[in-house]
Structures are given as C-alpha cells and as structure tokens.
Amino acid sequence: MITITDDIKYIGVDDTDLDLFESQYIIPNGVSYNSYLILDDKVAVMDSVDSRKQEEWFASLSAALDGRTPDYLVVQHMEPDHAGSVAAFVARYPEAKIVASTRAVQMLPQFFEEVDFSNSTIEVKEGDKLSLGKHTLQFFMAPMVHWPEVMVTYDEQAKVLFSADGFGKFGALSADEEWACEARRYYFNICGKYGAQVQALLKKAATLDIECICPLHGPILKENLGYYIGLYDTWSRYDVETEGIFIAYASIHGGTAAAAHKLAEILRAKGAPKVSVADLSRDDMAEAVEDAFRMDRLVVAAASYDGGVFPPMHDFLHHLQIKSYQKRKVGIVENGSWAPCAARVMRSMLETMKDVEIVEPVVTIRSRMKQADIPALEALADALLG
C-alpha cells in the first residue's frame, strides 16, 4: 500500500494483462487504475477501478479501512476503467453516499440499470466543499477532460489535487519507465482534442496551492510539479515541445519508404535538429500521433491507392483531424505508378486542420525514387528548414 500522507492511502491496482487500452491503444507495460482512500472523521474513497480488477481493489480497500466503513465514494469520472466497480461498492457499502457532478449522477443509471441510486447520491457543482473533519474537499468541474461529467477534487488540508484523467499515463505502476513519453502518448490520444478545456482546468489549478497530484492512471506526482504542469500547458496550447521533423510514411512495395528515408537523410545532412521516421503500416499509430504533435514540422509520404491514398495514411490523417492537430508546417510526398492522387487526398484532409501550412513543393515519385527525384526532395528539405 502506498502512503501519500498519514491520512491518504493509495488503494489502486495494476492491470498488466490488458493488451489494448480503450480497445485501441497498445499498452506493453499495462496500465494502473488508481483509487485513493482518505481517513478522517468521515471516510472518503476517491474513485473505484475497472471491474476487471474489482476483487483486488476491494481487498486493498478493506485492508486500508482496517474495520472502518466508507462514508463517501467520490466519482470524478464515469468511464468504466474508473467507475466500473461503483455498483459493487454500493452493494457492499449501502450506507455510503456517492459524490459526483450532476452529469455523472445522470450517467450512473446508463451503466448500472439494476441499481437504484435515488437516495444514495450527492450532486456537487463548481466550488462546492465537503468536510471530512480535518480534510475539506473542494470540487472543480472539468468538462471534456475528457468526458463531459468529469470533475477534479482538491484536498485543502493535504494540498493534494485528485486530477481525474489529467496528468495520467499508460503503464502500470510496477513499470520502471520515464513519465513523459507514455504521458504524452496518453495525453494526445485521449485528451488531445480538448486543449481548450485542459487550459481552462490548468487556470483553475493555478489558483490552488498544490503539493501533490494524484491522477487516475500512472504515478503520484510529488516532485518538480512545474515540469509536469509545464508540459500539460505546452500540449494543451498545441505549442511545440521539440523542434524537429517527423516523417510519417505509408508504403505498399517499398518505393515510398525509400523516398521517405532519403528525405530524412537529406534533412539530417542539412542540419535538421531532429528527424524521426515512422512506418504507418507497422509502427504504433498512437505513437505516430504523439510524434506529430510533439514536433513542429511533419512530412506525410504515401502511395496512391484505389483513386485515393493508401489506407494507413488516411487513418493517420483521420486521427490527426479528430485530435485537433494544428499550428504546424507539413510537407507532402506522393507516389503513383500511373495516376498519382495521394497528394490530392492528403492535402484535402490537411486543409481541414487549423493553422496548418502546407510546404511547397509537393514531391511526386513515379513507382521508384530515381536520381532525377533528388532535387525535388532537396527543395522540400530546404523549404522545411527555411
């Protein structure tokens, strides 16, 4: 059991058996479902866990309670990886009250039709407080970070922010890995669309004296909070974290891949500060999305296919569209053996994105890169570096 303060205990669980988070994101090191217990005159449980790990959670909760009974279950987020054990909690502790936002209370019957919540909920709104004794919890609404019912909770006595999905990351707590990489991949793929809403939450957090952040996924953050908050500020503003060029390619028979790697070679020779290359047919799509947001320039290189663009590239650009990709320079390389059309489709998708500048020239390869194509790649490299 992890002790956060004398009165606040970690009672969450690791899930190292799950292969895909939200049935789409690869999690090689699993994920944690975080839950916390505040022991005071009144006892509050901060969120439950996915039903997959319900029994482990109850065992941890029971041990931490040491014979006491919870008075409250604070539900900050209704997504099943956090609220999946609410019904089981109500059955086990029927006298406890569920504390949640109005929208969350409305959602409860959607997930748990069999439970009568009519007399067991306390709806809270922006700024409301709940006294546990020494500890006073204050609630702040965080709609669309990343569901509409989300709220975060500030413990005034302990100076702890329970941040819901904010500041979370992929990876079980047992995994020994650097925070930023998996937190960045988590942020842009889970919350990336909602930068304005994250900014609104950061402004609220700036008014609080925070010494510890307790997210619903990933480690408890106590040291160097300015680093984590600073990254969240950069990410949610869609600002550049790393100066560099990310080349994402979708190649059928290797011709487009060769052009993409040649462009990377040219860029490095010309002094590009960082160049990263991804094969969209094989590499993790969530990581490709992360790198596109992380760097200030992007090159998309793809083969033409069925009168359009090779599907892995279409999928990548669709992900960027729905995650609000913006404020970047983008170069285009297309390949086609008889009627090149990939550039047209890629351009049309990129033009739907806010403040995306398409860099000229657009380079067209015919089947295989030839010596005659090198000047065009050189010109694109110069434009990207200019």
N, C-alpha and C positions, 0 to 999 in steps of 0.2 A: 504494500500500500504506500502510495506517495503522499507525503505530508506537505501541504502548501503553506499553511500556518498551523498554529496549535489547534484551531477550530475548523479548518477547511482541509478535507481529505480528498484525494483522487480515488475514484472508485470505478473508473472506466476499464475497458478491456481491449486487447489487441485482436485483430482478425487477420491471421496470416494464411487463411485457407481461401479467401475470396480472390478470384483471378481478375475480375473486372469491376471497377467502381462505377456505380450507376449503369452497369451493363455495357460500358463502352471504354472506360479508361483503364489501361493496363497498370496494375499495381504490383510490381515484382516483390516489393517488401511489405505488402499488405497495407492495412490501414488501422488506425485506432478509433474507437468510439468512446469519446471522453464524457465522463459524468463526474459530478463532484458532490460532496456532502458537507453542509455547514452545520456544525453542532453548537447550539446556543440554547437559550431558554426554550425557543422553538427550533425544530429541526427542519432544514430545507434540503431537498435533493435537487440538484441542478441538472436537468435533462436525464433521459433514460438512454438506452442503447438499441441497436438493431436486434430484432427478435432472434437472429442467428446466435447471438451471444447472451441471451437473456439469463440463462441459469448461472453463468459465470458472474454476470453483473449482480444478480440477487445474492450470490454467495459473498461477493465483495461488499455489497451494501450491508448485509446482515452482520458481517464481521465488524465493519466500521461503526454500525449503530450500537453494538455491544449492549443489546437489550432494550434500547430506546425505540420509539416509533416515530416515523416521519410525520410532520405536520403539513408540509407542503411539498409538492413536486412542481418546480418551475419548468415550464415547457417553452423554450426560446424559439424552437424551430420544429415544424411538424413533419419534416421529411423522415421517411421510415428508418433511416440509419440512426436517427436520434430519438424519434418518438415511437419506435416500433414496439416498445415494451410498456407503453402507457396503460393499456387495458389490463395487462398482467399486474402492474403496480397497483391499480385501483382495486383489483380483486384481492390483492394481498394486504393492502392498507386502506380499507374502505373509508376510514375517518379522515384521511389526508385530503387536502384541497389542492386542486390543480390551478396554478397561477400562470396565466397566459394572456397574450393580446386578444382583443376582440375577434380578429380574423382567425387566430389559431383556435379559439373556442368554437367558432363556426365550422372549422375544418374537422374537429375531433370526430363527429358522427360519420364523416365521409370515410374515415379509416376504421372506425370501431362502431359499426352499426349496432352491435349487440350490447353496448354499454350505455346506460342512462347517466349522462353527465349533468343533468339538470340541476342537481343540488350540490355538485362537487367542484364547481369552478369559480375562480375569482378572476374577473377580467380587469386588466390593468391597461392604462394608457400612458402616453408620454409624460415622464417626470414623476409618476406615482411611486410611492415608497411603501415598503413592507418591513416592519420592525420584527426582528427575531429575538431581541434582547440587546446585547452589545452591538450586534450587527444590524445595520439597516440596509436593505436592498433597494436600489433605485432603478427604474426600468426606462429604457430608451428605445423607441421604435426604430427599426432598421429595415423598412420595406424594400423588397427586391435585392436584399443582400443575403441570399439570392432568391428567396421566395417572398411573397407579399406579407406574410404574417410574422416575419422574423422580428425579434427584439433582442437587445443585449441587456445585461444586468451589471450594475456597479455596486460593489460592497464598500460602503463609505468607511467602515471601521478598518477593514483589511487593505483597502486601496487596491482591490482586485477587480478587473474587468472580465466578466464572463462574456466572451465575444462571439458566441454562436459560431457560424462557419468562418467568420473573419479571422485572419491570421492562422488558418488551418493549413495542413499539408497532407499529401499522400505519405504512406509509410507508417508501419506500426511503431510504437514507442520503443520496442525492442531493437529496431533497426538503427544501426550506427551510421548515420548519414548527415550530410550538411543540410541545413534548413532551407536555404534559398532556392535550390534547384527544384525540389519537389513542391515547395510552397508556391513557386512561380508557375509551374505546370498546373497545379491545383487552381490557383487564382484565375489565370486566363481562360481555362477551360470551364470552370464552374461559375465564376463571378465576372468574367471579362466583359460581358455585355453591359454590366451595370456600374460603370465607372462613376457616373454622376451620383448614384446612390451611395457608393462607397465613400466618395468625397463628403457627402452630407454626414455620414456616420463619423468620419475622421474629424470633422469640425465639432461634433458633439463630444467626442473623446478628448479633444484638445482642451476642453473646459474642466476636465476631471484630473485629479491627482492620482495617476495610475502607477503602481509599483510592480504589478504582475498582470499578465494577460493569460486567461485560461480559455483556449479555443475548444471547439468540439471535435477537432481532429488534430493530431500532432502534439508536439511537446508544449509544456507550460513554459511561458517566456517570462524570465525574471531579469536577465542581464541585458544591458545595451538595448533598451526598448526603442530608442531613437532610430536604430538601424532598421528594425522591423517596420516601424511606423513610416519611416522614410521610404522604404521600398514600396509599401502599400500606397503611399502618396504618389510616387512615380508611376506605378502601374495603373492606378485609377484615373490619372490625368492623361494616360496614353502617351506619356513622355518616354524618351529614350533612356534605357538603362545602360546599354552597351553600344558604343559606336562600332559599327561593323556591317557586314553584308551577309545576308542569309540567302543561299541559293537553294530553292526547292524545285526538284525536277520529277517529271513523270515520263518514263521512257519505256517503250514497248520492246524494242530489239537492241537497245544499247546506243543507238545513234544520238539521241537527245542527251543521254547520260554523258557521253564523251564530250559533247559541246558544253555541258554544264561544268564538268571538271576542268575543261580547258579555260573557260571563263574564270573559274576560281584561281587557276594558275596565273593567268594574266593579271588579275586583281592583286594577288599577293606580290607579284613581281613589280607592280606599280606602287606598292607601299600601303595597300589597304590595311587598316589596323587589326581587323579580324575578319576572316571569311569562314563561314560554316556551310556545309553542303548536306542535303538530306534527300534520300530516295523515297518519294512519297508512296511507292508501291510496297516498300518493305519496312521503312522506319516507322516509329510510333507517331501517329497523326497528332496526338496531344502534345508531343514534344515539338513537332514542327510548328504547331500553332504558337506554342510558347516562344520559340526562337524568332518567329516572325514579329511578335510583339516586343521582344527584348531588344532587337537591333533596329537601327534607324533606316536601313535600306534592305530591300527584298528584290530578288530576281526569281521570276517564275518561268520555268522552261518545260515545255510539254509537246508531245506528239499530237498531231491531228488524229481524230478518231470518229468514224461514223458521222461525218459532216460537222463535228464539234471538236471537243478537246478530250484527251484520254481521261477516263473517269477518276483516277486518283487525284489528278489536278483539280477537276471540277469539285470533288469532295473537299479538298483542302481550301479552295477559294470560298466554297459554301460555308465552311467552318469560320473563316475569317469574316464573312458577311454577318453571320449570326452572332459573332462575338464582338462586333463593332470595331473592327480593325480600322485604323485611321492615322493621319498625320505622318505618313511615310512616303518615301520615294520607291518606285517599283519599276524594274526593268523587265522586258518580255523577250523570251526566245521561243520560237516555234519551230516545229519540224513537220514536213509533209512530203510524201513521195510524189503526189500528183496534184492535189488541190489543198495547199496549206490553209487551214482555217482555225487552228488552235489560238492564234493571237487575237483573232476577232472575238472569240468567246471569252478569253481571259480578260481582254480589255473591257468588254461589256460588263463583266462581273466586278472588275476593279473600279469601274466608273460609278458603281452604286455606293462605294465606300467614301466616307467623309475625308476631305483633305488628303486624298491620295494622288500624288503626282506621278504620272506615267512618263518614264525617262525614254527619250529617243536616242538612238534609233531602235526600232523593233527589229530583231535579228531573225531572219528566216533561213533555216537549214533544209536542204533537199536530201532526204534519206540519210546521208552520212556527212559529217563535217569534213570539209576539204580545205586545202591551203587557201583557196580563194575566200573562204568564210572568215578567216582570221582577222582581216581589217575591220569587219563589222563588229566582231567581238571586242576588238581593241577599242573601237569607237564607243561601244556601250560601256566598257570599263571606264573610259575617260569621263563619260557623262555621269556615271555613278559616283566617281571620285571628285568630280568638279564642284 
